[in-house]
Amino acid sequence: MVTVHCETTTGILNPIEDFGVLLKKYGIQYIVDSMNAFGAVPVDLTSCHIDFLISSSNKCLAFNKALTELKEEGGVEGRTIRYQANFSILKEGMSALGFTEYLKDEHQGYIINT
Ligand SMILES: *Cc1c(COP(=O)(O)O)cnc(C)c1O
């Protein structure tokens, strides 16, 4: 099975660990497209039972420089804190302007918002 970690159009952050646990139970290979989330959202390949993870250097990581900056920021955990803070500011500001979100909070990631 293939899933997208963070769906690009809406910003849905899929429950990749829940999917992985279920797929492992049925012996199904698991591919995660984490192109726009890898480097900004923690991924535990073992607990998520991911067989193949897809990413590249054109979104959250632009490799050599990006790895240096990621390390300076405190790794994925440090970046997560900044992205979540940015997301809160955006969400509150847009809400104050009268915008409503497309997704329910339980499906909303913190990288992309619609
Ligand atoms: C951008 C993106 C891709 C495509 O990545 P390219 O390196 O531009 O081909 C694939 N999947 C997701 C979820 C993306 O956000």
The ligand as a Gaussian input file, in Angstrom:
#p B3LYP/6-31G(d) Opt

LIG

0 1
 C        5.912000      17.753000      -4.165000
 C        5.410000      16.437000      -3.894000
 C        5.722000      15.371000      -4.727000
 C        6.530000      15.564000      -5.965000
 O        7.858000      15.817000      -5.638000
 P        8.850000      16.203000      -6.828000
 O       10.222000      16.042000      -6.224000
 O        8.522000      17.615000      -7.175000
 O        8.595000      15.244000      -7.922000
 C        5.251000      14.111000      -4.413000
 N        4.497000      13.900000      -3.319000
 C        4.157000      14.911000      -2.483000
 C        3.317000      14.599000      -1.276000
 C        4.606000      16.210000      -2.736000
 O        4.279000      17.220000      -1.913000

